[in-house]
Amino acid sequence: MAAARLDRAERAWAVLYGVGRRRFYAFAQWTVEEPLVVEAPTVEELLDQMREAEVPRLGAAAQASAARSKNFEGRAA
């Protein structure tokens, strides 16, 4: 149940629970060079790992946004 709820809440991740290993797994659903999978024994730990894995992705998006803003400001001047 916890994995299914998290899977519905986290649109950028596919989340499942491995009964054999008793661990939660999250698979990134955005384009990456190598498959991105994080795993943890609890939902809380999995969420922490998911947020940590998103930092490079969000950082790149923020940099791209800043560059677009800078280009726009340069044209407006």
MODELLER restraints for C-alpha pairs under 7 A, 6 or more apart:
rsr = mdl.restraints
at = mdl.atoms
rsr.add(forms.Gaussian(group=physical.xy_distance, feature=features.Distance(at['CA:3:A'], at['CA:15:A']), mean=5.88, stdev=0.5))
rsr.add(forms.Gaussian(group=physical.xy_distance, feature=features.Distance(at['CA:3:A'], at['CA:16:A']), mean=5.18, stdev=0.5))
rsr.add(forms.Gaussian(group=physical.xy_distance, feature=features.Distance(at['CA:3:A'], at['CA:17:A']), mean=5.82, stdev=0.5))
rsr.add(forms.Gaussian(group=physical.xy_distance, feature=features.Distance(at['CA:4:A'], at['CA:16:A']), mean=6.90, stdev=0.5))
rsr.add(forms.Gaussian(group=physical.xy_distance, feature=features.Distance(at['CA:6:A'], at['CA:15:A']), mean=6.61, stdev=0.5))
rsr.add(forms.Gaussian(group=physical.xy_distance, feature=features.Distance(at['CA:7:A'], at['CA:13:A']), mean=6.79, stdev=0.5))
rsr.add(forms.Gaussian(group=physical.xy_distance, feature=features.Distance(at['CA:7:A'], at['CA:14:A']), mean=5.66, stdev=0.5))
rsr.add(forms.Gaussian(group=physical.xy_distance, feature=features.Distance(at['CA:7:A'], at['CA:15:A']), mean=4.74, stdev=0.5))
rsr.add(forms.Gaussian(group=physical.xy_distance, feature=features.Distance(at['CA:12:A'], at['CA:28:A']), mean=6.21, stdev=0.5))
rsr.add(forms.Gaussian(group=physical.xy_distance, feature=features.Distance(at['CA:12:A'], at['CA:29:A']), mean=5.18, stdev=0.5))
rsr.add(forms.Gaussian(group=physical.xy_distance, feature=features.Distance(at['CA:12:A'], at['CA:30:A']), mean=6.57, stdev=0.5))
rsr.add(forms.Gaussian(group=physical.xy_distance, feature=features.Distance(at['CA:13:A'], at['CA:26:A']), mean=5.92, stdev=0.5))
rsr.add(forms.Gaussian(group=physical.xy_distance, feature=features.Distance(at['CA:13:A'], at['CA:27:A']), mean=5.39, stdev=0.5))
rsr.add(forms.Gaussian(group=physical.xy_distance, feature=features.Distance(at['CA:13:A'], at['CA:28:A']), mean=4.71, stdev=0.5))
rsr.add(forms.Gaussian(group=physical.xy_distance, feature=features.Distance(at['CA:13:A'], at['CA:29:A']), mean=5.20, stdev=0.5))
rsr.add(forms.Gaussian(group=physical.xy_distance, feature=features.Distance(at['CA:14:A'], at['CA:26:A']), mean=5.46, stdev=0.5))
rsr.add(forms.Gaussian(group=physical.xy_distance, feature=features.Distance(at['CA:14:A'], at['CA:27:A']), mean=5.03, stdev=0.5))
rsr.add(forms.Gaussian(group=physical.xy_distance, feature=features.Distance(at['CA:14:A'], at['CA:28:A']), mean=6.57, stdev=0.5))
rsr.add(forms.Gaussian(group=physical.xy_distance, feature=features.Distance(at['CA:14:A'], at['CA:29:A']), mean=6.67, stdev=0.5))
rsr.add(forms.Gaussian(group=physical.xy_distance, feature=features.Distance(at['CA:15:A'], at['CA:25:A']), mean=5.63, stdev=0.5))
rsr.add(forms.Gaussian(group=physical.xy_distance, feature=features.Distance(at['CA:15:A'], at['CA:26:A']), mean=4.36, stdev=0.5))
rsr.add(forms.Gaussian(group=physical.xy_distance, feature=features.Distance(at['CA:15:A'], at['CA:27:A']), mean=6.44, stdev=0.5))
rsr.add(forms.Gaussian(group=physical.xy_distance, feature=features.Distance(at['CA:16:A'], at['CA:24:A']), mean=5.87, stdev=0.5))
rsr.add(forms.Gaussian(group=physical.xy_distance, feature=features.Distance(at['CA:16:A'], at['CA:25:A']), mean=5.37, stdev=0.5))
rsr.add(forms.Gaussian(group=physical.xy_distance, feature=features.Distance(at['CA:16:A'], at['CA:26:A']), mean=6.56, stdev=0.5))
rsr.add(forms.Gaussian(group=physical.xy_distance, feature=features.Distance(at['CA:17:A'], at['CA:23:A']), mean=5.81, stdev=0.5))
rsr.add(forms.Gaussian(group=physical.xy_distance, feature=features.Distance(at['CA:17:A'], at['CA:24:A']), mean=4.43, stdev=0.5))
rsr.add(forms.Gaussian(group=physical.xy_distance, feature=features.Distance(at['CA:17:A'], at['CA:25:A']), mean=6.08, stdev=0.5))
rsr.add(forms.Gaussian(group=physical.xy_distance, feature=features.Distance(at['CA:18:A'], at['CA:24:A']), mean=6.21, stdev=0.5))
rsr.add(forms.Gaussian(group=physical.xy_distance, feature=features.Distance(at['CA:22:A'], at['CA:41:A']), mean=6.68, stdev=0.5))
rsr.add(forms.Gaussian(group=physical.xy_distance, feature=features.Distance(at['CA:23:A'], at['CA:39:A']), mean=6.61, stdev=0.5))
rsr.add(forms.Gaussian(group=physical.xy_distance, feature=features.Distance(at['CA:23:A'], at['CA:40:A']), mean=5.58, stdev=0.5))
rsr.add(forms.Gaussian(group=physical.xy_distance, feature=features.Distance(at['CA:23:A'], at['CA:41:A']), mean=4.50, stdev=0.5))
rsr.add(forms.Gaussian(group=physical.xy_distance, feature=features.Distance(at['CA:24:A'], at['CA:39:A']), mean=5.49, stdev=0.5))
rsr.add(forms.Gaussian(group=physical.xy_distance, feature=features.Distance(at['CA:24:A'], at['CA:40:A']), mean=5.39, stdev=0.5))
rsr.add(forms.Gaussian(group=physical.xy_distance, feature=features.Distance(at['CA:24:A'], at['CA:41:A']), mean=5.95, stdev=0.5))
rsr.add(forms.Gaussian(group=physical.xy_distance, feature=features.Distance(at['CA:24:A'], at['CA:42:A']), mean=6.62, stdev=0.5))
rsr.add(forms.Gaussian(group=physical.xy_distance, feature=features.Distance(at['CA:24:A'], at['CA:43:A']), mean=6.81, stdev=0.5))
rsr.add(forms.Gaussian(group=physical.xy_distance, feature=features.Distance(at['CA:24:A'], at['CA:46:A']), mean=6.77, stdev=0.5))
rsr.add(forms.Gaussian(group=physical.xy_distance, feature=features.Distance(at['CA:25:A'], at['CA:37:A']), mean=6.87, stdev=0.5))
rsr.add(forms.Gaussian(group=physical.xy_distance, feature=features.Distance(at['CA:25:A'], at['CA:38:A']), mean=5.77, stdev=0.5))
rsr.add(forms.Gaussian(group=physical.xy_distance, feature=features.Distance(at['CA:25:A'], at['CA:39:A']), mean=4.40, stdev=0.5))
rsr.add(forms.Gaussian(group=physical.xy_distance, feature=features.Distance(at['CA:25:A'], at['CA:40:A']), mean=6.75, stdev=0.5))
rsr.add(forms.Gaussian(group=physical.xy_distance, feature=features.Distance(at['CA:26:A'], at['CA:37:A']), mean=5.61, stdev=0.5))
rsr.add(forms.Gaussian(group=physical.xy_distance, feature=features.Distance(at['CA:26:A'], at['CA:38:A']), mean=5.35, stdev=0.5))
rsr.add(forms.Gaussian(group=physical.xy_distance, feature=features.Distance(at['CA:26:A'], at['CA:39:A']), mean=6.38, stdev=0.5))
rsr.add(forms.Gaussian(group=physical.xy_distance, feature=features.Distance(at['CA:27:A'], at['CA:36:A']), mean=5.94, stdev=0.5))
rsr.add(forms.Gaussian(group=physical.xy_distance, feature=features.Distance(at['CA:27:A'], at['CA:37:A']), mean=4.60, stdev=0.5))
rsr.add(forms.Gaussian(group=physical.xy_distance, feature=features.Distance(at['CA:27:A'], at['CA:38:A']), mean=6.75, stdev=0.5))
rsr.add(forms.Gaussian(group=physical.xy_distance, feature=features.Distance(at['CA:28:A'], at['CA:36:A']), mean=5.47, stdev=0.5))
rsr.add(forms.Gaussian(group=physical.xy_distance, feature=features.Distance(at['CA:28:A'], at['CA:37:A']), mean=6.43, stdev=0.5))
rsr.add(forms.Gaussian(group=physical.xy_distance, feature=features.Distance(at['CA:38:A'], at['CA:49:A']), mean=6.45, stdev=0.5))
rsr.add(forms.Gaussian(group=physical.xy_distance, feature=features.Distance(at['CA:38:A'], at['CA:50:A']), mean=6.78, stdev=0.5))
rsr.add(forms.Gaussian(group=physical.xy_distance, feature=features.Distance(at['CA:39:A'], at['CA:46:A']), mean=6.02, stdev=0.5))
rsr.add(forms.Gaussian(group=physical.xy_distance, feature=features.Distance(at['CA:40:A'], at['CA:46:A']), mean=5.02, stdev=0.5))
